[in-house]
Amino acid sequence: MHDDRKLVEARLERVLNERVRPAVHPATTPLTVEIWSTADEPVPVAEGLVAPTRPIVTGAPWGAPWGTSWFEVTGEVPAEWAGRTVEAVLDLGFTPRTPGFQCEGLVHEPDGTPVKGLHPRNNYVRVGAPAAGGERIHWRIEAASNPDLEADGVPFRPTLLGDRATAGDAPQYVLGDMVLAVFDETVWNLVMDLEVLGELMAELPVDGARRWELLRAVSRALDAIDLGDVNGTAQAARDELAEVLAAPASPAAHRISAVGHAHIDSAWLWPLRETVRKVARTTANMTRLLEDEPDFVFAMSQAQQFAWIKEHRPEVYARVKKAVADGRFVPAGGMWVESDTNMPGSEAMARQFVHGKRFFLEEFGIENDEAWLPDTFGFAAGLPQIIKAAGSDRLLTQKISWSRTNSFPHHTFHWEGIDGTRIFTHFPPVDSYNCEMTGAQLAHAARNFKEKGVARRSLAPVGYGDGGGGTTREMVAKAARLRSLEGAPRVQWESPADFFEKAEAEYPDPPVWVGELYLELHRATLTSQAQTKRGNRRSESLLTEAELWAATAAVRAGVRYPYEELDRIWKTVLLHQFHDILPGSSIAWVHREARETYARVAEELEGIIEGAQRALAGAGTGELVFNSAPHARRGVPAGGASAAADEGGVAPVPRDGGGYLLDNGLLRVEIDARGLVVSAYDHAADREAIAPGQAANLLQLHPDFPNQWDAWDVDAFYRNTGSDLTDVAVLGVEGTSVRIVRAFGESRVSQLLSVPKDTKRLDIDTEVDWHETERFLKLAFPLDVKADRYASETQYGHVHRPTHQNTSWEWAKFEACNHRFVQVDEPGWGVAIVNDATYGHDVTRAVRTGADAGTTTTVRASLLRAPRYPDPETDQGVHRFHHALVPGATVGDAVREGYRANLPERRVTGGAAGVAPLVGVDNDAVVVSAVKLADDRSGDLVVRLYEAGGARARATVRVDGFAAGHAVLTDLLERPLPGAERPVVADGGVALALRPFQMVTLRLPRA
């Protein structure tokens, strides 16, 4: 037989596009359309329903950027259509771009009842099946003219459309056809048949019999179609395809658990307020699709998004609750939002699960076993313990498939965290959290699956996401044909829980991956939008203080504990840890609002802290120093208050050759005439911290123009060129500090360097007035330390990373995350770099030449970037940073100094002699991360602590303020741990034995 494969395939493409798909709607009649546009922000539905409208016709422009328009659509089903299926096809002016990144709408009945959402792949509303003829159509559509930031087809181009204040008012869209149409279900099914077979055919081996069987069947079907009467011959064409569609899949075929999904970014290329509406549109569509498709299952994560529709669209939420009760609409993941997991602090990461799981329990009576994070930019090594402590033991993500250097070796595995906790983890081999159920995607999943031979099951999140939209009827129809089809994977709609249960059963002993799941991409998200990151860190610290002092004041002074306020503030902070807000990859509007929100949060938390501390200090004129940190300092106990002298600093003295000397007898720091630190000498250890011939506190400026993903990425070649900022405009003394001012480009840096009187630490306070673009600013510390690895703080502990680049895996980690410290050491001596607001850093090592031949380990903190997309004004303005260089520091010292930098002391006037700590621990290696009252308002005290050094530890936890008759070990939701022995309580103390990095939550009932 002659090879006519390409001929048939080309014929299929043209006939489908030009004849069959247009025949799905063989008859149409126009609808009457009128419009009303708001002048400002969206209005309530009730107002939009009655707003005065004006006529608008197809082809007319509408919609200023970020505007809202209400379309009134009216019409009548023609009498001659009686007995036929009729639907409205409503084109708001959709472009070929994917859903979620352009205009979209929500259709309402005249009484405000939501009907369904509209987007370019889902623009129909069913009228009747069958229609009686004569039905009157009357809808109002709330339409959002969200601008497409890549409408010109060029990605990552700077644009002013990312903020309403700069976007202008030019119409973004042109109204398309708004019609009633006959829906020919037979033709539509023919389209689905041909798409499934055509897509499958393209994935099968050319020399395999199955491909040719499909080709011949398709050829016969095309012959059966009368191109002048597609509607009349569609069934004959379907009959030609029936046999090949009925051929069952091989018993050994890969099995795909399809989960309907719409990954909705809680903010990204749209503001938070628009996400509220995206969620309403998507859930309205999905609940309607669930009613029409009995096998379909839809999963939605992020408790915040459920809470939004509960608050803003209760009528949609009622449909969601019913579908959840029916087991068809599945709350997934158990987190408040799909947060970043690298940068949130220990308590914040825990509270993501506390607030998310509690919402699902209270609203639906559902508790999930899985964490659902398909799009997060890498996963910190402390996360497994947190997931397990929240009562879950599974994780799903897809993002690691985006890594650019190394291919992750597993799709299903056990992930082991820093404390030894393991969780069952799955990476969908479909490599997309927006699967469209295409043949190419499913074939890729089967081919790509790395567990072939020992397992045969994977998950595919199916539906349009990022900007929402969800699953379509076409995707459901394809899944039905792929349930068992020869040559294709077997597809079945299942919930995440069903998938995980089956996957664990078939693969009970998967391989183990130990340590962080590092994404070899999007590394610059650790630095972009520095003010957002500072707002997050400060909010986390203020929440720690507010809970501690509010609990202490409640127990000691009977002050009301601010349950409602703290709950609301925590949820606000958790929302802003979403994986495009905290990472700095959202539009200008999002970050402008984030800065404003963090300021309000800080003001409210400062008020809570001040009120509690004043109640504890009492009336009087004496001064008390409150210490919120988990370690005593200068005689002030951890979590307590007492009188204390001002720490102060040593006075700078002139240095030979220019510059200044700071020496407190523990540490001697030399600052040269360039304002650089050329020596940091540890007197007790007789060790120099700074590498010979080099200088610390060195600002370095690099070009920063990644190949793509501007706000997200920094590419390795940025280090090929750069400049050291050594010119000094001002070098002088200010109080007990050395003041240094530098100017470069359009920017200016001012620093204060000081050494406290009795602490081995150099404090560096930096203010940058930043007006660069596409530049990367680093603060370098070349250290005379031979370190093959270094410690970087993460949630409830630290992770070690190599300083060498032996393999591509180490090379790829050229920018990484730390929380409050990075610490490098060699046996017996180390150095820590502490910060109060930065996360990104890099660590490199070099062997010096010459007689010395020592090793220099350079730690560089990442301060600022200046990407132009999606926010063209990223980080322009004034920024403040605090760093500290701590020579001679162990990991324990680094932990202590990290908390000191982030939880500074507070001075309060009062009459009390002091405030004893409500909670005390007798081992500095065991760190208290939270002291609070129980969320159930029982008045019980909750204490969370962890082993911070990476070693076994014993500690006694003491409570001062009430008799601790007994203690209960709980999960993060403050529920007793099943099967856990009750800790021993003796002499008012709770005795604990902790494994390395173990986190423990204690609940102490109060009489």
Secondary structure, DSSP 8 states (H G I E B T S, - for coil): ----HHHHHHHHHHHIIIIIGGGGS--EEE-EEEEEE-SSS---HHHHHH---EE--TT-EE--TTEEEEEEEEEE--GGGTTS-EEEEE-SS--SS-TTSS-EEEEE-TTS-EEEEEBTTB-EEEEETT--S--EEEEEEEEEE---TTTTS-TT---STTSTTTS-----EE---EEEEE--HHHHHHHHHHHHHHHHHHHS-TTSHHHHHHHHHHHHHHHH--TT-HHHHHHHHHHHHHHHHHS---TTS-EEEEEEE--B-SSSSS-HHHHHHHHHHHHHHHHHHHHH-TT--EEE--HHHHHHHHHH-HHHHHHHHHHHHTTSEEE-S--SS-B-SSSS-HHHHHHHHHHHHHHHHHHHS---SEEE-TT-S-B-TTHHHHHHHTT--EEE--GGGG-SS---S-SEEEEE-TTS-EEEEE--TT--SSB---HHHHHHHHHH-TTTTT--EEEEEESB-BB--B--HHHHHHHHHTSS-TTS-EEEE--HHHHHHHHHHH-SS--EEES-B--SS-GGGGTSSHHHHHHHHHHHHHHHHHHHHHHHHHHHH-----HHHHHHHHHHHHHTTBTTTTTT-S-HHHHHHHHHHHHHHHHHHHHHHHHHHHHHH-SSSEEEEEE-SSS-BTTB-TTEEE------B---EE-TTSSEEEE-SSEEEEE-TTS-EEEEEETTTTEE-B-TT--BSEEEEEE---SS-TTT---GGGGGS-EEE---SEEEEETTEEEEEEEETTEEEEEEEE-BTTSS-EEEEEEEEE--SSEEEEEEEEE----SEEEEEETTEEEEEESS-SSHHHHT-SSEE-SSEEEEEETTEEEEEEESS--EEEEEEEE--SS---EEEEEEEEEE----SS-TTTT-EEEEEEEEEEET--HHHHHHHHHHHHS--EEEEES-SEE--SEEES-TTEEEEEEEE-TTSS--EEEEEEE-SSS-EEEEEEESSS-----EEE-TTS-B-TT----EEETTEEEEEE-TT-EEEEEE---
